[in-house]
């Protein structure tokens, strides 16, 4: 969704687990290595777009190796949870914004 801020991630390929897919996507998008074992699933978001339903699991990652480098021409910013509403995001991402502070404290 051009012009909107998004959380990293993508589709699960055949034969991959969700964690393996996210680990691969983080390498492809951000040039970092994340062990699937270090990913913690915290919730799942369901969103109905006009032509498909998105099922988006949300994972927390606190450990990775490498320097975060945008590999797909995207901008990267570190944002505190209270500033996330200032960044326009896809409709499916909106419910995540209010959940993040609790996840960061809990996990």
Secondary structure, DSSP 8 states (H G I E B T S, - for coil): -TTSB--S-----TT--HHHHHHHHHHHHH--B--GGGEEEEEEEEEE-SS-EEEEEEEEE---BS----SSS-------GGGGGGS-B-GGGHHHHHHHHHHHHH-
